[in-house]
């Protein structure tokens, strides 16, 4: 049976119950092992009854990305993870900031059975434009709320928090532009920086949902998460691996578009929290 190691970055205590229930619904028929990384410092229980679950305190240095690095390091230090074992990285927003239905669960169960080396699986997004990082161009990127691959594939892209590798000179440029309400990552192309600026500082309500109610430090923290997400795609491609879309069939693409639009409408009309 396929061994599945799942690392979940937790921050919102109110999300935990649904997150755990949904994860078990997806993975309970597999040989699974869960590592919850608590970035809030509020959720680690005194006793965990399930022998297949471990808890770690998270540093929250880089949100979910540092949590995943810490969880993955723990797995490698404490357990014998095989090259063909599957590693799944999950953010606790995966079933809260979007609809995550039985259909989504079925797609992830299916891909677990088909997972192979040199490929990372998740939801791919695209605007129809080509973006670039360090002279490597791509037209779609992997969304980081949930993605997976074999250990052999994941080892090629670790660490997931790549912001510390940014030079001091580039970090200064990034910070100065952020204060001015712009995203300017020197290693990113103009089109990618423009896209990220429009998302982080939206003028039409279609970008980041917290954009109008946020401090400068929170903006900086969010930008680092965005940088890490785009560098995730860059790292996959730069290591000559493939991006595989969970929603790869025509029916699943239609479904995914519809569920995202429906969620946005419900959120804008306060029909969901």
C-alpha positions in Angstrom: 0.0 0.0 0.0 1.1 3.5 -0.7 2.6 5.3 2.3 1.4 8.9 2.5 3.0 11.4 4.8 0.9 14.6 5.3 2.3 17.8 6.8 -0.4 20.3 7.7 0.4 23.9 8.6 -2.1 25.2 11.2 -2.7 28.8 12.2 -6.4 29.3 12.7 -7.8 27.4 15.7 -11.3 27.7 14.4 -10.3 25.8 11.2 -8.7 22.8 12.9 -11.8 20.5 13.4 -12.9 20.7 9.8 -9.3 20.4 8.5 -8.7 17.2 10.4 -12.1 15.7 9.5 -11.5 16.5 5.8 -8.0 15.2 5.7 -9.0 11.9 7.3 -11.9 11.6 4.7 -9.3 11.9 1.9 -6.5 9.8 3.3 -8.0 7.2 5.7 -8.0 4.4 3.2 -4.2 4.9 2.7 -1.3 4.0 4.9 -1.1 7.6 6.2 0.9 9.6 8.8 0.0 13.1 9.8 2.2 15.9 11.2 0.4 18.9 12.4 2.6 22.0 12.7 1.0 24.6 15.0 2.1 28.1 13.9 -0.4 29.7 16.4 1.0 28.2 19.6 -2.5 27.5 20.7 -3.5 24.1 19.4 -1.1 21.4 20.5 -3.2 19.0 22.7 -1.9 17.6 26.0 -2.7 14.1 24.6 -3.0 12.9 21.0 -4.9 9.6 20.9 -4.1 8.7 17.3 -0.8 6.9 16.9 -0.6 8.1 13.3 -0.6 11.7 14.3 2.2 13.9 15.6 2.3 17.6 16.7 5.0 20.1 16.3 5.3 23.8 17.4 5.9 25.9 14.4 8.2 29.0 14.3 5.8 30.8 11.9 8.9 32.5 10.4 7.4 32.1 6.9 3.9 31.0 7.5 3.0 27.6 5.9 6.3 27.4 4.1 8.5 27.3 7.3 5.9 25.0 8.9 6.2 22.6 6.0 10.0 22.7 6.1 10.0 22.0 9.9 7.5 19.2 9.5 9.5 17.6 6.6 12.7 17.9 8.6 11.0 16.2 11.5 9.8 13.3 9.3 13.3 12.7 7.9 14.9 12.8 11.3 12.5 10.6 13.1 11.2 8.1 10.5 12.3 6.0 7.7 10.8 7.8 4.7 11.3 5.8 1.4 12.0 7.5 -1.9 8.6 6.5 -3.4 6.6 7.5 -0.3 4.2 10.4 -1.1 4.6 13.7 0.7 1.6 16.0 0.9 1.8 19.6 2.0 -1.4 21.3 3.2 -2.3 24.7 4.5 -5.3 24.9 6.9 -7.1 27.2 4.5 -7.5 24.5 1.9 -11.1 23.7 2.9 -12.0 27.2 4.2 -10.9 29.7 1.6 -12.5 27.7 -1.2 -15.1 24.9 -1.5 -13.5 21.5 -1.1 -16.1 18.8 -1.9 -16.3 15.1 -2.3 -15.3 15.6 -6.0 -12.1 17.3 -4.9 -11.4 14.5 -2.5 -11.9 11.9 -5.3 -9.4 13.7 -7.5 -6.8 13.7 -4.8 -7.4 10.1 -4.0 -7.0 9.3 -7.7 -3.7 11.1 -8.1 -2.2 9.4 -5.0 -2.6 6.1 -6.9 -0.9 7.6 -10.0 1.8 9.6 -8.3 5.2 9.2 -9.9 8.7 10.7 -9.7 9.8 14.0 -11.4 6.3 15.5 -11.0 4.6 17.7 -8.4 0.8 17.6 -8.3 -1.7 20.4 -7.3 -4.1 23.0 -8.7 -2.5 25.0 -11.5 -3.4 28.6 -12.1 -2.9 30.7 -15.2 -3.8 34.2 -16.4 -3.0 33.4 -20.1 0.3 35.4 -19.8 3.8 34.1 -19.6 5.7 35.0 -16.5 9.4 34.5 -15.8 11.9 34.1 -12.9 15.6 34.1 -13.6 15.1 33.7 -17.3 12.8 30.7 -16.9 9.4 31.3 -18.4 6.1 29.6 -17.4 2.4 30.2 -18.2 1.0 28.5 -15.1 1.9 28.1 -11.4 1.0 25.6 -8.7 -1.3 26.9 -5.9 0.3 26.2 -2.6 -2.7 25.4 -0.4 -2.2 21.7 -1.2 0.4 20.0 -3.3 2.2 16.6 -3.3 4.9 14.5 -4.8 7.1 11.5 -4.0 9.9 12.0 -1.5 12.4 11.8 -4.4 10.7 14.7 -6.1 10.2 16.8 -3.0 13.9 16.5 -2.0 14.8 18.4 -5.1 12.8 21.5 -4.1 13.5 21.6 -0.4 13.6 24.1 1.4 10.2 25.5 0.5 10.9 28.7 2.3 13.3 30.3 -0.2 13.0 33.9 0.8 16.2 33.8 3.0 18.1 33.1 -0.2 17.2 36.5 -1.6 20.3 38.8 -1.6 20.4 41.8 0.8 20.5 44.2 -2.2 17.3 42.7 -3.7 15.6 42.6 -0.3 16.1 46.3 0.0 14.6 46.9 -3.4 11.6 44.7 -2.6 11.0 46.5 0.7 11.2 50.0 -0.8 8.7 49.2 -3.5 6.3 47.5 -1.1 6.1 50.7 0.9 5.2 52.5 -2.3 2.4 50.0 -3.0 4.3 48.0 -5.6 5.7 44.5 -6.0 9.2 44.6 -7.6 11.2 41.4 -7.2 14.4 41.9 -9.3 14.5 38.3 -10.4 10.9 38.3 -11.6 9.8 39.6 -15.0 7.8 42.9 -15.4 4.6 41.0 -16.2 4.9 38.8 -13.1 5.6 41.8 -10.9 2.7 43.7 -12.4 0.4 40.7 -11.8 1.5 40.4 -8.2 1.1 44.2 -7.7 -2.5 44.0 -9.0 -3.2 41.1 -6.7 -1.7 42.4 -3.5 -3.0 46.0 -4.1 -6.2 45.4 -5.9 -8.3 48.2 -7.3 -11.3 46.1 -8.4 -11.8 43.9 -5.4 -10.4 40.8 -7.2 -7.1 40.4 -5.3 -6.2 39.6 -1.8 -9.2 39.7 0.5 -7.3 41.5 3.3 -5.7 44.1 1.1 -7.7 47.0 2.5 -7.3 46.1 6.1 -3.7 45.2 6.8 -0.5 46.6 8.4 2.8 47.1 6.6 4.3 44.1 8.5 1.4 41.9 7.4 1.9 43.0 3.8 5.5 42.1 4.0 4.6 38.7 5.5 2.1 38.1 2.7 4.5 39.1 0.0 7.0 36.6 1.3 4.4 33.9 1.0 3.7 35.0 -2.6 7.4 35.0 -3.4 7.7 31.5 -2.0 4.7 30.2 -3.9 6.1 31.5 -7.2 9.6 30.2 -6.4 8.0 26.8 -5.7 6.9 26.6 -9.4 10.3 27.9 -10.5 12.1 25.3 -8.4 10.0 22.4 -9.8 10.6 23.5 -13.4 14.2 24.4 -12.8 14.8 20.8 -11.6 13.3 19.5 -14.8 10.2 18.2 -13.2 6.6 18.5 -14.4 3.7 20.5 -12.9 0.6 18.2 -13.0 -2.8 19.7 -12.6 -5.2 17.8 -10.3 -8.0 19.4 -12.4 -6.7 18.1 -15.8 -9.8 16.9 -17.5 -12.3 19.1 -19.2 -15.0 18.3 -16.7 -12.8 18.9 -13.7 -11.5 22.2 -15.2 -15.1 23.4 -15.6 -15.9 22.2 -12.1 -12.9 24.0 -10.6 -13.7 27.3 -12.4 -17.3 27.1 -11.2 -16.5 26.3 -7.6 -14.0 29.2 -7.4 -16.5 31.6 -8.9 -19.3 30.4 -6.6 -17.1 30.7 -3.6 -16.2 34.3 -4.5 -19.9 35.3 -5.0 -20.8 33.7 -1.7 -18.0 35.4 0.1 -18.8 38.8 -1.4 -22.4 38.5 -0.3 -21.5 37.3 3.2 -23.1 33.9 2.6 -20.1 32.2 4.1 -17.5 33.1 6.7 
